Amino acid sequence: MVKLNVNGASHDIDVDPATPLLYVLRNDLKLNGAKFGCGLGQCGACTVMVDGKAVFSCLTPAMLVEGRAIKTVEGLGTIDDPGPMQKAFVEQQAAQCGYCIAGMMMRAQALLEAKPDAADADIRQALEPNLCRCGTHMRILRAVARARDLMQGKSADAMAPAAATGRG
């Protein structure tokens, strides 16, 4: 039995404690935002947040995150009330196939919670562990910059020139 706190809700889950967190999220809790990509921590599709830090859920045994705050993309907002990160990804049309997007959002969310005024270079560096095979990296970078602005209460008109034009 493992007790997990996911998106603010407590769950008692009857599972082998060594089971990867990704499998618990997807199979037991039916939170399917995090994806199985490589299973080796090399693509980032499985990224979730644990105590505010981005982690590869495919490599993290469930027993290691007992009692810690786990946040998945489902915890960022809802369809009817998306969070700033989700709004920014929609506005910037950052998803092509969408497989990597939940992991990208969670790594970006962890960055912006730790460093709300992250520069474009910080965003690029933070997202390096996550891959997008569709090649929408520039749109993803713009979306994260837009999320940063939304989180700071800036309107679309006040966006940083580099973020607005896609440069940087």
Disulfide bonds with the S-S distance in Angstrom:
none
